């Protein structure tokens, strides 16, 4: 005999006249009841009872639809717990169902599990993003279950965030974390709040500004005080640009074993824990990049030693992340000053080094598949979307001829 799960309205109301809805598990003529967080108002002698009325109604108010979705969610979780047990006992069911409820129902619990896993994998940056997302969502509404997260609630959260001075970009980052939790927990499709016609996570229109080769030349030829922080920032920025738009974290983690003559092979730290098959990036080291290594690198006969002297092997992942951030801020601070001094009005940051690398190659006629490999993107489509954000600047330049009539007499 197989155990069965049904919804049950406890007829004993609280002082306000609301009765709790429970999950009733029946096995071998025995019954046990497990709570949900749903209560229904039950006036005396009502026919039908509010639970039956809710389940059989052909039309439901928005509030009734949400309650109906939550109840089906709890029922499905109970049935899933039953189906996972090869031999049913109430004790084993209680253990599985309780774990499922914590993991699959509690948004906070799922965030904590994810954050713990990310830290174990030394993905500190991602762990920080998830922690910030959790804190924000809990500030908005504590004790959320996945069944509580509806398109309407997400719209209210977005509005609440914007009214509190947070950007649409931040909203997008936090809600992509939440969506990832939904996807990982395999939440019932009935309860899934994201997508067309439901809630669509907003994206900001961030027009990236890639530098031209002429502007990069101004930076390269800019005179700095030798061995100063400004000198280092300029050299590192040129190195990032020449090395496939490398980021600062990868620069810090480069080892002498990554270099073979004029070839540099490395794996992006960003993708180490997200790819089933490890992908190496190959850089053709230009003389200017080799000069940066010679100037700022720390020579060692140990091939496993870091090239640049910002990290050591005794550092925790948290400390390494702090070093990456501090160096990024130092580079950006001095590059802002250099850009202003040479007359560049675009933002010049470590990110723009990557943007400029990709865009200059594209405009020189390099195949997009090659650019995709050099950037370490997972697909050509990712690269196309990445490059698309630079197009307005090129469109603006190419359509300048349309106003040549200004010079006509």
C-alpha positions, 0 to 999 in steps of 0.5 A: 500500500502506498502512502497518500497526501491530501489537503485537510482543513482543521475545523478548530478555528483560532480566536479570529475564526481562521482554520489551519490547512494541513497536509494529511498523510495516510498510510496503513489506515494511519493518519498524520498531519503536517502544518502549512502556513495557510489559514482560511476563514471558516464561518460556522455552518459554511457550505461548502467549507472554504478549502473545498470551495477554494479547490473547486472554484472555477473563478478565483480572486487574485488572493485566492489564486495565490493561496491556491498556488501555495496549497498545491505547492505544499501538496506536491512537496509532500507527494515528492517526499513520498515518492523518494522513499523506497520504504515508507515510514512516518519518521522517514517521511517527516525527515525528508518532508522537513528537509524539503520544506526548509530547502525548497520552501524557505528562501532564506534557507536556500540562500544560506545553502548557496552562500555556504557552497560558494564559499567552499568553492572560494567563489567569494565575489558570488557569495557576497552577491548572494548575501547582499541579495538575501539581506535585501529581500529579507529587508523587504519581507522576512520569512518568505517561502518560494510559494510567496514569491509571485510576479506581483511580489517581485514587482512590489520589490522592484518598486520598493528598491527603486524608491529606496534609491537602489539602481535597476542594475542592482535589482537585476543582480539580486533577482538573478540570484533569486531566479538561480535558486528557483532553477536549482530547487526545481520549483513547481512550474505552477509557482515559477514567477519569472518569464514572459507574461510573468515577471521579467528581470529588468536590465539596464541600458548600459552603453559601454564606451570602448576606446579607439586605438588613437585614445589608447596611444595617448595613454601608452605615450603618457609620461608618468613618474617611473615606478610610481603607483600611476606608472604601475596603473598605466602599465597594468591597464595596457597589460590587461588590454593586450592580454585579451581584456584580462581582469585584475583577478586573473592578473594577480593569479598569473604564475610563471608556469602560465608563460611559454616563451611569448605565449601565455595560457591561463584559465579565467577564474570567473569560469573555473567553477561554472564549466564542465570542461575547463577552457584555457585562454591563449594570449600572444604576448606582445613586446609591450606586455612582456615589458610589463612582466619584466618591469613589475614581475617578481622573478622566481625559479619556482614555476608555481610562484605568482608573477606579480607580487600582490598575492601569496599562497597563505592568503585566504580567499577572502583576503585575496578578493580584498587584494583584487578589489584594492588593486582594481580601485588603484588602477581605476583611480589613476587611469581616471586622472591619466584620461583627464590629462590626455583629454579622454572624456570616456570612462577609462577603467579595467573594464574598458580595457576588456571592452576596447580589446574586443571592439578594436579587434571587431572593427579591424575585421577579426572573426567573431568566433576568434574574438569569442575564444580570446575573451573566453566566452561560453558561446559566440552568441554571448560575444555577439550580445557583448559586442552589441552594446558598443554599436551605437558609437560606431553607428554615430560615427558611420552616419556622420556623412548624413549631415555633410550637407552642413558644409554644402553651399 
